[in-house]
Amino acid sequence: MTGDKQNFILVPDPEPKVAPQPPTLLGRLRALLAPTLLAGLLANETDAVADEAPPKRPRLVFAFDATASREPAWATARQVTDALVRALPGELDVALAVHGGSRLHTFTDFSSDARTLRDRAAGITCIPGFTRMLPILSASLKRAGVKVVVYIGDVFEESLGTGRKLADAMAERGIKLIVLHDTSDFTARNHAEIFNDLARRTGGCVLPFDASAPDKLRELLAALAVFAVGGTALLRQKRDEMPGAIVLLTHLENK
């Protein structure tokens, strides 16, 4: 990994051994408010979905880590974004979500037009910064009708506890997380289990991402579109005509 990001190994700090202190007024207030704030956060996600009219088609969020060192991978993915909607024309809406510069800076409207999706992807460049996968998951929870979130990234640099809560909320909503894990830099392999944990919680899986094989990525994205529309049942129907369907089914069934 070059320059723009540090890699963290998520090891919890040991609990300090201190003598118990009587609770202060501020401490009591915090204890009372903390559960309420967490519940409010999850409630806001639910309310946002409830306020939106149900979409006519299933939705897929195509999400990407576009920090500076990700330029080669982003260039590959940008070439094949339209495979998501060309696989099943008019049956799936896709939104593009991208983080860079340590923030989620792009979450487009959903569209079933392949040219629109490719044009939006072409206008995005990589920006140095830390990864921000969790805001993408949170924003996806606020969109009605999302069936699958596909995330292309290499490392995880956020709160694992928060990530698990969001993944569990996705599972309750029936949203699958599919991670295309780029391990071209060997340090990214240290984060494989984290991505596996989050994806498994949603009923999704982790797949390898190879920036040097755009044709294979195109096939895989087409299979992911089929999965978003019809689940594993439709994937099995399409496996004889879609090479990517076999790959995806193998990982989903062996997760």
Beta strands, then each sheet from edge to edge (+ up, - down):
strand 1: 59-65
strand 2: 93-100
strand 3: 103-107
strand 4: 146-153
strand 5: 176-181
strand 6: 205-208
sheet 1: 3+ 2- 1- 4- 5- 6-
end
